[in-house]
């Protein structure tokens, strides 16, 4: 799919905002926590590469993969603490 830079930026900004809001609503994260979680994720990195086509997916679909990534990181952090 060929997309203009302006359309790509518009779509990814909307999805990013949705993901942050979803983390705040569903995972009870603060705004700062949610922003850091999204921007530091592999999912966000993939979203920002047009070649992945992730920008064309729904925010809910992307949120599913984001939470899987965050849950894995959270589990790894717990294991390392013991």
Backbone as JSON Lines, residues from 0, in Angstrom:
{"i":0,"aa":"X","n":[0.84,-1.18,0.0],"ca":[0.0,0.0,0.0],"c":[0.88,1.24,0.0]}
{"i":1,"aa":"X","n":[0.59,2.13,-0.89],"ca":[1.34,3.37,-0.99],"c":[0.57,4.46,-0.25]}
{"i":2,"aa":"X","n":[1.23,5.17,0.65],"ca":[0.58,6.17,1.47],"c":[1.46,7.41,1.54]}
{"i":3,"aa":"X","n":[0.83,8.57,1.56],"ca":[1.62,9.8,1.65],"c":[2.19,9.94,3.06]}
{"i":4,"aa":"X","n":[3.26,10.68,3.17],"ca":[3.9,10.92,4.47],"c":[2.91,11.58,5.43]}
{"i":5,"aa":"X","n":[2.12,12.52,4.92],"ca":[1.16,13.22,5.76],"c":[0.08,12.27,6.28]}
{"i":6,"aa":"X","n":[-0.44,11.41,5.42],"ca":[-1.45,10.44,5.85],"c":[-0.87,9.44,6.84]}
{"i":7,"aa":"X","n":[0.35,8.99,6.59],"ca":[1.01,8.05,7.49],"c":[1.17,8.68,8.87]}
{"i":8,"aa":"X","n":[1.64,9.91,8.92],"ca":[1.84,10.6,10.19],"c":[0.5,10.77,10.92]}
{"i":9,"aa":"X","n":[-0.53,11.15,10.18],"ca":[-1.86,11.32,10.77],"c":[-2.35,10.01,11.39]}
{"i":10,"aa":"X","n":[-2.21,8.92,10.65],"ca":[-2.69,7.62,11.13],"c":[-1.9,7.13,12.34]}
{"i":11,"aa":"X","n":[-0.58,7.25,12.29],"ca":[0.23,6.75,13.4],"c":[0.06,7.61,14.66]}
{"i":12,"aa":"X","n":[-0.13,8.91,14.48],"ca":[-0.37,9.77,15.65],"c":[-1.69,9.41,16.33]}
{"i":13,"aa":"X","n":[-2.71,9.12,15.52],"ca":[-4.01,8.72,16.07],"c":[-3.93,7.4,16.81]}
{"i":14,"aa":"X","n":[-3.24,6.44,16.22],"ca":[-3.09,5.12,16.86],"c":[-2.29,5.26,18.14]}
{"i":15,"aa":"X","n":[-1.21,6.03,18.11],"ca":[-0.38,6.22,19.29],"c":[-1.19,6.83,20.43]}
{"i":16,"aa":"X","n":[-1.98,7.82,20.12],"ca":[-2.85,8.44,21.12],"c":[-3.85,7.42,21.68]}
{"i":17,"aa":"X","n":[-4.43,6.62,20.81],"ca":[-5.37,5.58,21.25],"c":[-4.69,4.59,22.19]}
{"i":18,"aa":"X","n":[-3.48,4.15,21.83],"ca":[-2.76,3.16,22.65],"c":[-2.47,3.72,24.04]}
{"i":19,"aa":"X","n":[-2.05,4.97,24.1],"ca":[-1.76,5.6,25.39],"c":[-3.04,5.66,26.23]}
{"i":20,"aa":"X","n":[-4.14,6.08,25.61],"ca":[-5.41,6.18,26.33],"c":[-5.88,4.8,26.8]}
{"i":21,"aa":"X","n":[-5.7,3.78,25.96],"ca":[-6.11,2.42,26.35],"c":[-5.3,1.92,27.54]}
{"i":22,"aa":"X","n":[-4.01,2.18,27.56],"ca":[-3.19,1.76,28.7],"c":[-3.63,2.48,29.97]}
{"i":23,"aa":"X","n":[-3.98,3.73,29.85],"ca":[-4.45,4.48,31.02],"c":[-5.8,3.94,31.51]}
{"i":24,"aa":"X","n":[-6.7,3.65,30.59],"ca":[-8.03,3.18,30.95],"c":[-8.05,1.73,31.42]}
{"i":25,"aa":"X","n":[-7.36,0.89,30.7],"ca":[-7.46,-0.56,30.95],"c":[-6.4,-1.1,31.9]}
{"i":26,"aa":"X","n":[-5.23,-0.48,31.91],"ca":[-4.14,-0.96,32.77],"c":[-3.86,0.0,33.93]}
{"i":27,"aa":"X","n":[-4.66,1.06,33.99],"ca":[-4.57,2.05,35.07],"c":[-3.18,2.67,35.2]}
{"i":28,"aa":"X","n":[-2.55,2.9,34.06],"ca":[-1.25,3.55,34.06],"c":[-1.44,5.06,34.07]}
{"i":29,"aa":"X","n":[-0.46,5.76,34.62],"ca":[-0.48,7.21,34.55],"c":[-0.15,7.61,33.12]}
{"i":30,"aa":"X","n":[-0.37,8.87,32.81],"ca":[-0.04,9.36,31.48],"c":[1.44,9.14,31.18]}
{"i":31,"aa":"X","n":[2.3,9.47,32.12],"ca":[3.75,9.3,31.93],"c":[4.12,7.84,31.7]}
{"i":32,"aa":"X","n":[3.53,6.94,32.47],"ca":[3.82,5.51,32.31],"c":[3.36,5.02,30.94]}
{"i":33,"aa":"X","n":[2.16,5.42,30.55],"ca":[1.61,4.97,29.28],"c":[2.42,5.49,28.09]}
{"i":34,"aa":"X","n":[2.82,6.75,28.15],"ca":[3.64,7.32,27.08],"c":[4.96,6.56,26.97]}
{"i":35,"aa":"X","n":[5.61,6.34,28.1],"ca":[6.89,5.62,28.09],"c":[6.71,4.2,27.56]}
{"i":36,"aa":"X","n":[5.65,3.53,28.0],"ca":[5.41,2.15,27.56],"c":[5.24,2.08,26.05]}
{"i":37,"aa":"X","n":[4.47,2.99,25.5],"ca":[4.21,2.96,24.05],"c":[5.47,3.31,23.28]}
{"i":38,"aa":"X","n":[6.08,4.44,23.6],"ca":[7.22,4.92,22.8],"c":[8.47,4.04,22.93]}
{"i":39,"aa":"X","n":[8.56,3.26,24.0],"ca":[9.73,2.39,24.18],"c":[9.47,0.95,23.74]}
{"i":40,"aa":"X","n":[8.34,0.7,23.12],"ca":[7.99,-0.67,22.74],"c":[8.46,-1.03,21.34]}
{"i":41,"aa":"X","n":[8.61,-2.32,21.12],"ca":[8.9,-2.84,19.78],"c":[7.7,-2.65,18.86]}
{"i":42,"aa":"X","n":[6.51,-2.71,19.44],"ca":[5.29,-2.51,18.66],"c":[5.29,-1.1,18.06]}
{"i":43,"aa":"X","n":[5.66,-0.1,18.85],"ca":[5.72,1.27,18.34],"c":[6.76,1.38,17.22]}
{"i":44,"aa":"X","n":[7.89,0.74,17.42],"ca":[8.93,0.75,16.37],"c":[8.39,0.17,15.07]}
{"i":45,"aa":"X","n":[7.64,-0.9,15.18],"ca":[7.05,-1.52,13.99],"c":[5.99,-0.61,13.38]}
{"i":46,"aa":"X","n":[5.19,0.03,14.23],"ca":[4.16,0.95,13.74],"c":[4.77,2.08,12.93]}
{"i":47,"aa":"X","n":[5.94,2.55,13.31],"ca":[6.57,3.68,12.66],"c":[7.3,3.31,11.37]}
{"i":48,"aa":"X","n":[7.3,2.04,11.01],"ca":[7.87,1.59,9.73],"c":[6.72,1.3,8.77]}
{"i":49,"aa":"X","n":[6.54,2.14,7.77],"ca":[5.42,1.94,6.84],"c":[5.41,0.54,6.2]}
{"i":50,"aa":"X","n":[6.58,-0.03,6.01],"ca":[6.66,-1.32,5.34],"c":[5.95,-2.44,6.11]}
{"i":51,"aa":"X","n":[5.73,-2.28,7.42],"ca":[5.04,-3.31,8.19],"c":[3.55,-3.32,7.93]}
{"i":52,"aa":"X","n":[3.0,-2.18,7.49],"ca":[1.57,-2.07,7.26],"c":[0.75,-2.0,8.55]}
{"i":53,"aa":"X","n":[1.42,-1.93,9.68],"ca":[0.73,-1.92,10.97],"c":[-0.17,-0.69,11.12]}
{"i":54,"aa":"X","n":[0.22,0.4,10.51],"ca":[-0.57,1.64,10.57],"c":[-1.97,1.47,10.01]}
{"i":55,"aa":"X","n":[-2.18,0.45,9.19],"ca":[-3.48,0.22,8.57],"c":[-4.39,-0.68,9.42]}
{"i":56,"aa":"X","n":[-3.88,-1.13,10.56],"ca":[-4.65,-1.99,11.46],"c":[-5.38,-1.13,12.49]}
{"i":57,"aa":"X","n":[-6.34,-1.72,13.15],"ca":[-7.09,-0.99,14.17],"c":[-6.25,-0.8,15.43]}
{"i":58,"aa":"X","n":[-6.6,0.22,16.18],"ca":[-5.9,0.47,17.44],"c":[-6.05,-0.72,18.39]}
{"i":59,"aa":"X","n":[-7.22,-1.34,18.4],"ca":[-7.46,-2.5,19.25],"c":[-6.56,-3.68,18.9]}
{"i":60,"aa":"X","n":[-6.38,-3.89,17.63],"ca":[-5.5,-4.96,17.16],"c":[-4.06,-4.72,17.62]}
{"i":61,"aa":"X","n":[-3.6,-3.5,17.45],"ca":[-2.24,-3.15,17.83],"c":[-2.09,-3.19,19.35]}
{"i":62,"aa":"X","n":[-3.12,-2.76,20.08],"ca":[-3.11,-2.79,21.54],"c":[-2.9,-4.21,22.05]}
{"i":63,"aa":"X","n":[-3.54,-5.17,21.4],"ca":[-3.39,-6.58,21.78],"c":[-1.91,-6.97,21.77]}
{"i":64,"aa":"X","n":[-1.2,-6.63,20.72],"ca":[0.22,-6.97,20.62],"c":[1.07,-6.15,21.58]}
{"i":65,"aa":"X","n":[0.69,-4.91,21.81],"ca":[1.42,-4.08,22.77],"c":[1.32,-4.68,24.17]}
{"i":66,"aa":"X","n":[0.13,-5.07,24.57],"ca":[-0.02,-5.63,25.93],"c":[0.69,-6.97,26.06]}
{"i":67,"aa":"X","n":[0.71,-7.75,25.01],"ca":[1.48,-9.0,25.05],"c":[2.96,-8.69,25.29]}
{"i":68,"aa":"X","n":[3.49,-7.7,24.55],"ca":[4.89,-7.31,24.72],"c":[5.14,-6.8,26.14]}
{"i":69,"aa":"X","n":[4.27,-5.96,26.64],"ca":[4.45,-5.39,27.97],"c":[4.33,-6.45,29.06]}
{"i":70,"aa":"X","n":[3.42,-7.42,28.87],"ca":[3.27,-8.5,29.84],"c":[4.52,-9.36,29.88]}
{"i":71,"aa":"X","n":[5.12,-9.62,28.73],"ca":[6.35,-10.41,28.67],"c":[7.47,-9.66,29.39]}
{"i":72,"aa":"X","n":[7.6,-8.36,29.14],"ca":[8.63,-7.56,29.81],"c":[8.4,-7.54,31.31]}
{"i":73,"aa":"X","n":[7.15,-7.4,31.73],"ca":[6.82,-7.35,33.15],"c":[7.18,-8.67,33.82]}
{"i":74,"aa":"X","n":[6.87,-9.78,33.15],"ca":[7.2,-11.1,33.68],"c":[8.71,-11.27,33.78]}
{"i":75,"aa":"X","n":[9.44,-10.81,32.77],"ca":[10.91,-10.91,32.78],"c":[11.5,-10.09,33.91]}
{"i":76,"aa":"X","n":[10.95,-8.91,34.15],"ca":[11.44,-8.06,35.24],"c":[11.23,-8.73,36.59]}
{"i":77,"aa":"X","n":[10.09,-9.4,36.76],"ca":[9.81,-10.1,38.02],"c":[10.81,-11.24,38.22]}
{"i":78,"aa":"X","n":[11.1,-11.98,37.15],"ca":[12.03,-13.11,37.24],"c":[13.43,-12.64,37.59]}
{"i":79,"aa":"X","n":[13.84,-11.51,37.03],"ca":[15.17,-10.99,37.31],"c":[15.3,-10.46,38.73]}
{"i":80,"aa":"X","n":[14.19,-10.07,39.33],"ca":[14.22,-9.51,40.69],"c":[14.41,-10.59,41.73]}
{"i":81,"aa":"X","n":[14.16,-11.84,41.38],"ca":[14.29,-12.93,42.37],"c":[15.65,-13.52,42.37]}
